[in-house]
Amino acid sequence: MVERLSEEERGTALKELAGWSEVAGRDAIARTFTFKNFNEAFGFMARVALVAEKRDHHPEWRNVYKTVDVVLSTHDADGVTRKDIDLASSMDAIAKQFGA
């Protein structure tokens, strides 16, 4: 089982993740990605899905046209773990490929 990050560890990690923030009332992090159009948003989600499946760590997300709202929390640990930080970093790298 993966351990939750301490408040200090989570704060330090969030400083390195542009655009990510803590979710009020929940041990989770969130970000909204905005793309040029639906095709780019869906392409981003498809690429992230491959990474998430390989890592067996899946995001909570919602897509409306060109935006993708993401929440990350490790359900087995009931909070934010290194898995969430690593997936957030990967999502940021994929989004940059689309210019987001």
PyMOL commands that set and color helices and strands:
alter all, ss='L'
color gray80, all
select helices_A, chain A and resi 7-15+38-55+82-97
alter helices_A, ss='H'
color red, helices_A
select strands_A, chain A and resi 21-22+29-34+60-64+67-72
alter strands_A, ss='S'
color yellow, strands_A
deselect
rebuild
show_as cartoon
